[in-house]
Amino acid sequence: MPASDFTSQEYAARIAAARAAMDRQGIDTLLVTDPSNMAWLTGYDGWSFYVPQMVILHRTGAPLWWGRTQDKAGAQQTTWLEPQDLHDWPEEHVQHPDHHPVDALVDLLRDRGWTTGLGVEMDNYYYSAASHRILETAFGAQAMRDATGLVNWQRAVKSDAEIDMMRKAGQLTAHMHAVLRDRFREGLLKNQLVAEVQAAGIAGLPGLAGDYPAIAPIAPSGVEASASHITWNDRPLTVGEATYFEVSGCFRRYHCPASRSLFLGEPPADIRRAEAAVLTAIDDALHAARPGATCEEVALCVYDSFARAGYTKGNRTGYPIGLSYPPDWGERTMSLRPGDTTELRQNMTFHLMPGLWTPDWGLAITESFVVTPDGGQPLADIPRAMVVKQG
């Protein structure tokens, strides 16, 4: 995701929003370890999040990129930062039993005088207990602030340029589902089908190249589909089983996930009843997803539709999406569920997930949408009805 994909004015607005949130939380220096947040602030892109790295945002001045020496060239190529703003830690500290990269970070922060009001993303995949222990030992517990979600929340309302990225991802998602519908047949090994669908998403479309998604394809069949996050195996597709596929195209790290369900043979009455409930839930939720509505109000459209059909859904039914890296394409802020009274704003983007999981089967038909004054507008054009083939 090269920084040139967005204007300097957009990056300046992002930095200003993050700094305003820092002020509200009493943070002088923000240590951003989530690669999605790093990319959003600076454009940095690379498969380097398996080692310590971060964007350091102080109250004043340009952000700093800090990471492994070997990855510094990537920062030069993908960020809008100047060379003097790129800092690296010793290569010999890579997964070394006696040295830790954050030891070098401590020195950098001390040299800058940034030793108080340090905000860290505590509940984050990419910030380790060892990293926190080193920082807390160096500067004291009183210097540390929990900045979990600080940048994530600033990303909630997308710019028009970001919406364009997500619509392009949606074109890739639709292409992947078209390949899925065409190739789905009795006896085809699941891994072979997934390979073709993934290849379609990466090969892309004319003028629209795909990137790797933050989550691997979810593709359970039959009783496997009673579990919501099973990937795939080498078992052949079988008559009498429902299969649902959750995949996403990815363009410049922006995602547009969508699930569709498929059935070989004649679907039983309970699955057809569930399908009807899901389709009604989607229509009702998209109609409700307007600026000023709450996450809870949108979610209740789903739960009410399921209740009328005799089903109970015990999990959330959606979450915000956008720019992301493995292992998750969600933004980890609000959720479409009872009790979340966050108000929707125009250009927020969500993955609406009205899935049903029973002990014997699962069914998921989902939509990624953008909030507009006319309701939720899908970001991909994919037929919703369950795909039925007679073997």
C-alpha positions in Angstrom: 0.0 0.0 0.0 2.3 2.8 -1.2 1.8 6.1 0.6 1.2 7.7 -2.8 -2.3 6.1 -2.8 -3.4 9.0 -0.6 -2.8 12.7 -0.6 -0.5 14.4 1.9 -3.6 16.3 3.1 -5.3 13.0 4.0 -2.3 11.8 5.9 -2.1 15.2 7.7 -5.7 14.8 8.7 -5.1 11.3 10.1 -2.1 12.5 12.1 -4.2 15.4 13.5 -7.0 13.0 14.5 -4.6 10.7 16.3 -3.0 13.6 18.1 -6.4 14.9 19.3 -7.2 11.5 20.7 -3.7 11.4 22.4 -4.5 14.7 24.0 -7.8 13.4 25.4 -6.0 10.4 26.9 -3.0 12.3 28.3 -0.6 10.6 26.0 2.6 12.5 24.9 4.1 9.8 22.7 2.1 7.0 21.0 3.9 3.7 20.2 1.8 2.2 17.4 2.5 -1.5 16.8 -0.6 -2.6 14.9 0.5 -2.8 11.2 -2.9 -1.6 10.1 -2.5 1.5 12.2 1.1 2.0 11.0 0.0 1.8 7.4 -2.9 4.2 8.0 -0.6 6.8 9.5 2.4 6.5 7.2 1.7 4.1 4.3 4.1 1.5 5.7 3.6 -1.9 4.1 5.5 -5.1 4.6 5.4 -8.6 6.0 7.5 -7.6 8.9 5.0 -7.7 11.8 6.5 -10.9 13.1 9.3 -8.9 14.8 9.0 -5.7 16.9 8.2 -2.6 14.8 6.2 0.6 15.3 5.3 4.1 14.3 6.2 6.5 17.0 3.9 9.6 17.1 4.9 12.4 19.4 2.8 15.5 20.1 5.0 17.5 17.7 7.1 16.8 14.6 6.9 14.0 12.0 6.1 10.4 13.0 9.1 8.0 13.2 9.2 4.6 11.8 11.2 2.1 14.0 11.9 -1.5 12.9 14.4 -4.1 11.9 17.4 -3.0 9.8 16.4 -5.4 7.1 13.0 -3.7 6.8 14.2 -0.1 6.7 14.4 -0.2 2.9 10.7 -1.1 2.8 9.9 1.9 5.0 11.8 4.1 2.6 9.8 2.7 -0.4 6.3 2.7 1.1 6.0 5.6 3.6 5.8 9.3 3.1 8.4 9.8 5.8 11.8 11.4 5.3 15.0 9.4 5.6 15.9 11.0 9.0 12.6 9.8 10.4 13.4 6.1 9.8 15.1 4.3 12.7 16.2 0.7 13.0 17.3 -1.7 15.7 20.3 -4.0 15.5 19.9 -6.9 13.1 21.7 -9.2 15.6 18.7 -8.7 18.0 16.4 -10.7 15.8 14.9 -13.4 18.1 18.1 -13.4 20.2 17.8 -15.1 23.6 19.9 -12.4 25.4 18.9 -9.2 23.6 15.6 -7.7 22.7 14.9 -5.0 20.0 12.9 -2.9 22.5 16.2 -2.3 24.4 17.2 -0.2 21.4 13.8 1.5 21.5 14.4 2.5 25.1 17.6 4.3 24.0 15.8 6.1 21.2 13.1 7.3 23.5 15.6 8.5 26.1 17.7 10.3 23.4 14.5 12.2 22.4 13.4 12.9 26.0 10.2 11.0 25.4 10.0 9.1 28.6 6.6 10.0 30.1 3.0 9.6 28.9 3.9 6.7 26.7 0.8 5.2 25.0 1.0 1.5 24.0 -1.6 -0.7 22.3 -1.9 -3.1 25.2 -4.6 -5.4 23.8 -3.1 -6.0 20.4 -1.7 -9.0 18.5 1.6 -7.3 17.8 2.7 -6.0 21.2 4.3 -8.6 23.4 4.5 -9.0 27.1 8.3 -8.9 26.9 8.1 -5.6 25.1 5.9 -4.1 27.7 8.1 -5.4 30.6 11.2 -3.8 29.1 9.4 -0.4 28.6 7.9 -0.5 32.1 11.2 -1.4 33.7 13.0 1.4 31.9 10.4 4.2 32.5 8.2 3.0 35.3 4.6 1.9 35.4 3.5 5.5 35.9 4.9 6.5 32.5 2.7 4.0 30.6 -0.8 4.6 29.2 -3.1 2.1 27.6 -3.7 3.3 24.1 -5.6 0.2 22.8 -7.9 1.1 20.0 -6.8 4.8 19.9 -5.9 4.8 16.2 -8.4 2.2 15.3 -11.3 4.5 16.3 -9.9 7.3 14.1 -10.1 4.9 11.2 -13.9 4.3 11.6 -15.1 6.9 9.1 -13.5 6.2 5.7 -12.4 8.9 3.3 -13.8 8.8 -0.3 -10.4 7.5 -1.4 -10.7 4.6 1.1 -14.2 3.8 0.0 -12.9 3.6 -3.6 -10.2 1.1 -2.4 -12.9 -1.0 -0.7 -15.1 -1.0 -3.8 -12.2 -2.3 -5.8 -11.7 -5.0 -3.2 -15.4 -5.7 -3.6 -14.9 -6.3 -7.3 -12.2 -8.9 -6.5 -14.5 -10.5 -3.9 -17.3 -10.8 -6.5 -14.9 -12.3 -9.0 -13.8 -14.9 -6.4 -17.5 -15.8 -5.7 -18.2 -16.1 -9.4 -15.3 -18.6 -9.7 -16.7 -20.4 -6.6 -20.2 -20.7 -8.1 -18.9 -21.9 -11.4 -16.5 -24.6 -10.0 -18.5 -25.9 -7.1 -19.5 -29.5 -7.9 -19.8 -33.0 -6.4 -16.5 -34.8 -5.9 -14.2 -31.8 -6.3 -11.6 -31.8 -3.5 -12.1 -28.8 -1.2 -8.5 -27.8 -1.3 -8.6 -27.7 -5.1 -11.6 -25.4 -5.1 -10.1 -23.1 -2.5 -6.9 -22.9 -4.6 -8.9 -21.7 -7.6 -10.8 -19.2 -5.6 -7.7 -17.8 -4.0 -5.9 -17.7 -7.3 -8.7 -15.6 -8.8 -8.5 -13.1 -5.9 -4.8 -12.6 -6.3 -4.6 -12.7 -10.2 -7.4 -10.2 -10.0 -9.1 -8.5 -13.0 -7.8 -6.4 -15.9 -6.2 -3.4 -14.3 -7.1 -4.6 -10.8 -4.4 -6.7 -9.1 -5.2 -8.6 -5.9 -3.3 -8.7 -2.6 -3.2 -11.3 0.1 -6.2 -11.1 2.5 -5.8 -10.8 6.2 -7.8 -14.1 6.8 -7.5 -17.4 5.0 -10.7 -18.7 3.2 -13.3 -20.1 5.6 -14.8 -23.2 3.8 -16.5 -25.7 6.1 -19.0 -28.3 4.8 -21.7 -30.4 6.5 -21.2 -30.8 10.2 -17.9 -29.0 9.9 -19.9 -25.9 9.2 -21.4 -26.0 12.7 -18.0 -24.5 13.6 -17.7 -20.9 12.4 -14.0 -20.7 11.6 -13.0 -23.9 9.9 -10.8 -23.3 6.9 -10.6 -26.2 4.4 -9.4 -29.8 4.0 -8.9 -32.3 1.1 -12.4 -33.9 1.5 -14.5 -34.0 -1.7 -17.7 -31.9 -1.9 -20.6 -34.2 -1.1 -24.3 -34.3 -2.0 -26.6 -33.4 1.0 -24.1 -31.0 2.6 -24.2 -27.2 2.9 -20.9 -25.4 2.5 -20.3 -21.8 3.2 -17.3 -19.8 1.9 -16.1 -16.6 3.6 -13.5 -14.9 1.4 -12.4 -11.4 0.7 -10.7 -9.7 -2.1 -7.9 -7.4 -1.0 -6.8 -4.2 -2.8 -4.0 -2.1 -1.4 -4.6 -3.8 2.0 -8.3 -2.8 2.0 -10.8 -5.6 2.3 -14.4 -6.4 1.4 -15.3 -9.8 2.9 -18.4 -11.7 1.9 -19.8 -15.2 2.7 -22.1 -17.2 0.5 -23.6 -20.7 1.1 -23.9 -23.5 -1.4 -25.7 -26.8 -1.3 -25.3 -30.0 -3.4 -28.7 -31.7 -3.8 -32.0 -30.6 -2.4 -31.7 -28.4 0.7 -33.8 -29.6 3.6 -36.6 -27.4 5.0 -34.7 -26.2 8.0 -31.9 -24.8 5.9 -34.3 -23.2 3.5 -36.0 -21.6 6.6 -32.7 -20.3 7.8 -31.8 -18.9 4.4 -35.1 -17.0 4.3 -34.4 -15.6 7.8 -30.9 -14.5 6.8 -32.0 -12.8 3.6 -34.7 -10.9 5.5 -32.2 -10.0 8.2 -29.8 -8.5 5.6 -32.5 -6.4 3.9 -33.8 -5.1 7.3 -30.3 -4.4 8.6 -29.1 -2.6 5.5 -32.3 -0.4 5.6 -31.6 0.5 9.2 -27.9 1.3 8.7 -28.2 5.0 8.3 -26.2 7.9 10.1 -27.5 8.3 13.6 -28.7 4.7 14.0 -26.8 2.7 16.6 -24.9 -0.5 16.2 -27.5 -2.2 18.5 -30.4 -1.0 16.3 -28.9 -2.5 13.2 -28.1 -5.7 15.0 -31.6 -6.1 16.4 -32.9 -6.4 12.8 -30.9 -9.6 12.5 -31.9 -11.1 15.9 -35.6 -10.2 15.3 -35.6 -11.9 11.9 -34.0 -15.0 13.3 -36.5 -15.1 16.2 -39.4 -15.0 13.9 -38.0 -18.0 12.1 -37.5 -19.9 15.3 -33.7 -19.5 15.6 -31.6 -17.9 18.3 -28.3 -16.2 17.5 -25.8 -16.0 20.4 -23.0 -14.1 18.8 -22.4 -10.6 17.4 -23.6 -10.0 13.9 -21.1 -7.6 12.4 -18.0 -5.5 12.8 -16.1 -2.6 11.1 -13.7 -3.4 8.3 -11.2 -1.6 6.1 -7.4 -1.6 6.0 -5.9 -4.7 7.7 -3.2 -7.3 8.0 -3.2 -10.9 9.3 -4.7 -12.3 11.4 -7.9 -10.3 11.2 -9.7 -8.0 8.7 -11.8 -6.4 11.5 -11.0 -3.1 13.0 -11.5 -4.2 16.6 -13.7 -1.3 17.8 -17.5 -1.4 17.7 -19.7 -4.4 17.0 -23.1 -5.0 15.6 -24.7 -6.5 18.7 -27.1 -5.7 21.6 -25.6 -3.2 24.0 -23.4 -1.4 21.6 -24.9 2.1 21.3 -22.2 3.5 19.1 -23.8 5.8 16.5 -23.3 5.1 12.9 -21.8 7.9 10.8 -21.7 8.3 7.0 -18.8 6.3 5.4 -18.4 3.9 8.2 -17.9 0.4 6.8 -19.0 -2.9 8.2 -19.1 -6.6 7.6 -22.7 -7.7 8.3 -22.6 -11.3 9.5 -26.0 -12.9 9.9 -24.7 -16.4 10.1 -26.5 -19.3 11.8 -24.7 -22.3 13.3 -26.6 -25.4 14.5 -25.1 -28.6 15.9 -25.5 -30.2 12.4 -24.9 -27.5 9.9 -24.0 -23.8 9.4 -25.2 -21.2 6.9 -23.7 -17.8 6.3 -24.7 -15.1 3.8 -23.0 -11.8 4.6 -22.5 -8.4 3.1 -19.8 -5.7 3.5 -21.5 -2.3 3.3 -20.9 1.4 3.7 -23.2 3.6 5.7 -25.1 6.2 3.6 -28.1 8.5 4.2 -30.1 5.9 2.2 -29.0 3.0 4.3 -26.2 0.4 4.1 -24.9 0.1 0.5 -23.2 -3.2 -0.3 -19.6 -2.8 -1.5 -19.7 -5.9 -3.7 -22.3 -7.1 -6.2 -22.8 -10.8 -5.5 -26.0 -12.8 -5.8 -27.2 -13.5 -2.2 -29.4 -16.6 -2.6 -28.0 -19.9 -1.6 -26.4 -21.6 -4.6 -28.0 -25.0 -5.2 -26.6 -27.6 -7.6 -27.9 -31.1 -8.1 -24.6 -32.8 -7.9 
